[in-house]
Amino acid sequence: MESRGSLENHISAWGVSTSLTIQMTLRAAVELDVFNIIAKAGSGAHLTSKQIVSQIPSTNPNSAVENLERILRFLSVHSLPSTSQTPNPNDPTIKDTSYELT
């Protein structure tokens, strides 16, 4: 069984690693201009990752959509940005995640 001090050290290490992950993910979103792209869409705009990526230069848009989706999903857990589910225009049975500024 772990000692109380050892458990506290593990919790502290977890907090530091989570903090660094948030900072680096936020930095990536800022460098990609994601928040400005959402803001330019207008107040209350909900954009999918695909819509955002269409405004970012990329040599591999499919991969970019997947990567941006991961970034936005992670940031949305911390309320940056907020999310909603919208019906897919091609198949209403599928829901797309869209993002908006909080």
PyMOL commands that set and color helices and strands:
alter all, ss='L'
color gray80, all
select helices_A, chain A and resi 4-31+34-40+49-53+61-77
alter helices_A, ss='H'
color red, helices_A
select strands_A, chain A and resi 47-48+82-87+95-100
alter strands_A, ss='S'
color yellow, strands_A
deselect
rebuild
show_as cartoon
